[in-house]
């Protein structure tokens, strides 16, 4: 029995976090939302195995943070385990970008409001910057992952059939629909092989978000739900609980769900 090399350990642990195309998209979307993005474009090529690109108009990454932005367990979202009691972000572990770097070729273009121009960073498998150059994009961040699972042939072989690849596209679309309803003021465009698969414009509230996604015919068969708790003096539901409610409703054709409001 012998200890595995550090590079092998990183690859194996990352493959437990990044298990599919949709898991990459989920991690990048949540980074965008945590950065305050109101517009997100998701582009895939060859079902995401050749290329995954997520572009947002969020706050961007400060130049001082760039050297460690994809190093595992570096994060700006918590300082200690006590902060886990009051999370206000989707991500907090500092694992997403580092894990993606282990299983794909990653580059990041980012610009903050204080920057005069954007910068493109090319990362290695450990998340370290190997090159950088000025770019032309506006404020926000664009993460591009090429050749997903290039060093995990068994994982890539799992998607060797057309059905499994198409199922992955559907999972990405379902994920984006869920976020589109959770975030009414979020614009989302989903493109595969240069064809628009799904898109949503910004709307004023959850009811309008549901209507834009499901249509008026389906909305006509739904009922509004209100919840009141004596203990919490109104609606009190954590972000994860709310997300579970929306996603579960999606899998059940959104039956009897229009929204949850305080009373």
Buried (B, 14 or more C-beta within 10 A) or exposed (E): EEEEEEEEEBBEBBBEBBBBBBBBBBBBBBBBBBBEBBBBBBBBBEBBBEBBBBBBBBBBBEBEEBBBBBBBEBBBBBEEEEEEEEBEBBBBEBBBBBBBBBBBBBBBBBBBEEBEEBBBBBBBBBBBBEEBEEBEBEBBBBBBBBEBBEBBEEBBEEBEEEEEBEBBBEBBBBBBBBBBBBBBEBBBBBBBEEEEBBBBBBBEEBBBBBBBBBEEEBBEEBEEEEEEEEEEEEBEBEEEEEBEBBBEBBEEEBEEBBBBBEE
